[in-house]
Amino acid sequence: MSAAQSHPTLARRLGVGDAVVVGLGSMVGAGVFAVWGPAGRAAGSGLLIGLAIAAVVAYCNAVSSAQLAAVYPVSGGTYVYGRERLGEWWGFAAGWCFVVGKTASCAAMALTFATYAVPGGGWLRRLVALAAVAGLAAVNYRGVTKTARLTRILVACTLAVLALVLIVLFTGEPHRDLELTGTSPYGVLQAAGLLFFAFAGYARIATMGEEVREPAKTIPRAISTAVIVAIGIYLAVGVALLLVLDPATTIAPLATAVDTVGAAWASPVVRIGAALASLGALLALIAGIGRTSLAMARNHDLPGWLAAVHPHFQVPHHAEIALAVVVGILVLTTDLRGVIGFSSFGVLLYYAIANASAFTQPADQRRWPRALNVIGLIGCVVLAVTLPWTSAVVGAGLLAIALIVRKLRTGRGGSARS
């Protein structure tokens, strides 16, 4: 009996629409309001080129994840795919990169929400961020269908705000000339890596594969739909911003942009939209990380206590409680506004392993050509190494430490599965 079969399973309650919403809730989240500044500083006028590169890599990663999730419809995402296709060490590396990178992202989303929701700063902002973590963790604890319903509401609000912003920016004055020159190939690639942070939400669909109805059909359709919709939204926002201002000059490009075209009345709406988007991203992140932690705990790559499934709500409640505690500590003690690069590094490595895993699938399991797996793998590695060096060094160092600890532990115990 496999590790997954020896533990209680999760209920399959999500359809295509719910799964698409969970993915969009992660992708069209705080990133669309915050990622343009750092990416613009790296790419200059070549921001849209960086966005196009990030979109191509994201699409390749999405189809690899969809192809794998259709065959392995259990919680864990690439942690499971890496174990099954490449070996347990590759799966562990993927799971570790996902959990660590996305745990930091949870704190970043909570702090972003508090930044937009609280005019002041200091401890009040941190306490508001902590309250957001506790509240959304409680929603997740009550069951995945409640998570999907609330995410649907938050995504709808975010899309409505973005639609208003796009109308204001495209119809307002003044407009600048749109340039696509870029500063340097390195800067454009670094921007693509930073922008990838905003695309990575489709992983949440795959990591929730054990809760999706008819996963062989639902997961590929949901992932493909979510990533295509997100690419369209980001492209529209990127073009609108560049027609109005240089996003590198402000920490809140969308709010500044509506002010620039004489629509200051829309600025509070943008702030509210950013706050709601941050909540949507945080909600979906908590759900995805909890389920990857569940899968790792089932295989003894994390403490076995995290493998518990609530007998009534059928969620990995121990994993979600532990995650909420860790994220709560981070929002109270750390400034994670610069965590985008660190999170992107971990997630890019995670998807590099996903592409390598999909490349090994036989013909009867394939839905897309192997060339997309190769493009995705190369793209992930290139974008990871061109991120700010501090992000790459810290991310690689934490992964190396985790691998060493696992080696020492399995050396004493014989096998990670024991």
Salt bridges, closest charged atoms under 4 A:
ASP18 OD1 - ARG152 NH2 2.59
GLU88 OE1 - ARG83 NH2 3.98
GLU88 OE2 - ARG406 NH2 3.26
GLU88 OE1 - ARG417 NE 3.47
GLU210 OE1 - ARG298 NH1 3.03
GLU211 OE1 - ARG291 NE 2.53
ASP301 OD2 - ARG83 NH1 3.14
ASP301 OD1 - ARG406 NE 2.86
GLU320 OE2 - ARG291 NH1 2.88
